[in-house]
Amino acid sequence: MITSPLQGRVILLVISGGIAAYKSLDLIRRLREQGARVRCILTKGGAEFVTALSVAALSEEKVYTDLWSLTDEQEMGHIRLVRESDLIIVAPASANIIAKLAHGLADDLASTALLAANKPILLAPAMNHAMWDNPATQHNIAMLKQRGFHQAGPNEGAMACNETGMGRMADVPEIMAAITDILGKPGDLSGKHALVTSGPTYEPVDPVRFIGNRSSGKQGHAIAAALAARGASVTLVSGPVSEPDPKGVKIIHVETAEQMLGACLQALPADLFIACAAVADWRVADYSEQKIKKDGGVSTLALEPNPDILATIAAHHLRPKLVVGFAAETDNLMENAKKKLAQKGCDWLLANDVSNGAVFGADENSVWFMHRGAGDHAEYEHWPPQSKTALAQALAEKIAEYFKE
Ligand code: C5P
C-alpha cells in the first residue's frame, strides 16, 4: 500500500506577518489530512493576521509564540521544536524573516528556532512586488538558496495592496507539491535494501589509545535517513559518532575498519551500497595489550593497511547493483576523484574538497557528483553548497530515479 510521504511526519510551520497567512490555515488542514503532525510558531506579525486560537484549533497542537515563555521552554524549547521536525516551512515568509534568516538574526522565537534548524527549510515568500524585487531581498533569497533552502513561489498576480506583480504567496497545492518533493515520493525505494557506512573508524593502539579521524557521521546518517524516508530498508554500519541513531534504520555500531567490513559483508545482499564512512587506511600492526608507557621514550608505531571496504564490496560476487563512494581530497580534486571512481569499481562517486577542513563535522557540504560514462569516461556535475540533509535528499532522489529506469 502506498502511503503519503507525510504520514507520521512532524512539520514545523512558521507563520510570519502577511495577508497570505490566511492560506497557511488551509495548509495546516491539508498537511493534517495527509497524516502529518503540524506544530506552529506564530510571529508577532503573523498574529496580526491570524489568531493563535485558529491555528491551535486546526493543528490540535499548542501554538508557540514567545521565546521567553518559561512554560513553552520547559515543555518543548525552541531547540527541540526544530530537532523533532522533519521539515520546517515558513509560510508566509515575509521580507523581514527572509532578511533575518539570511543574516543569522535571532531576536524572536521564529528566527531563533530557524537559526538552530538542522532540517530542510521550505520558504513560501509573500510580499509586495517592490519589496520582492528590491535587490536586498533578491540578494537575501539568493544567499538562502545557496545554503540549500527550498522555495515555493512567489507568483505573479493581483495583490492585497491593489497592485499587481511578483510576490503573491504560492497556493497551497503548489506548497504541498514542494513538500512532497523534499520529503520524497511515497515509498519509491520500498523493497530495496540499502547498505550505508558512516562515521570514522577507530584503530586501537593500546587499551586506551586509538588512531581516528574527524568524521562526524552527519552525512552518512543523513543519507541513511533519506533512503529510509523513501521506503528503503536500510542497514547503517556506523563507526563511533555522537549523532543519534536515525529512526527507521537498522544500525550496527562498530569501531574498527575490519569490524565495519565484517558487518557490511554480513548485511549482503543489498541493492545499493553507499560508502560514506571515513575508514582509516591503516591500523596498528602490533596492538599492545598493556598501555604503552611513556618512559620508554618516543617509539614508532608499525602500521599495516586496512581492507578497502568499498573496493571489496564492489568486487564481491554479491555486488549491489549500485555502488556509491565518497572521496575527500585536499588537492587535485577532479583528477584524484576520477582515478578513485575507476580504481574502487564504484558506479558513482561524490567528491569534496577538504583542503580548508570545512567538510568534516560541518553541517554543509558541496560536492562534485561523478558517474561512469561510456568506457573510461567520467561524467560529472557540481552540486552547490547545501546542508548535509539536503544533499542526502538529492542523492536519494537520484537513487530513486536510477532504480525507476
Ligand atoms: O581511498 P579513500 O579513503 O579516499 O576512498 C574514499 C572512499 O572509499 C569512501 O567512499 C570510503 O568510505 C571508502 N573506503 C572504504 N574502505 C577503506 C577506505 C575507504 O570503504 N579502507
Boltz pocket constraint, residues with backbone or C-beta under 6 A from the ligand:
constraints:
  - pocket:
      binder: B
      contacts: [[A, 197], [A, 257], [A, 275], [A, 276], [A, 277], [A, 278], [A, 279], [A, 280], [A, 281], [A, 306], [A, 307], [A, 308], [A, 309], [A, 310], [A, 311], [A, 324], [A, 325], [A, 326], [A, 327], [A, 328], [A, 340], [A, 344]]
      max_distance: 6.0
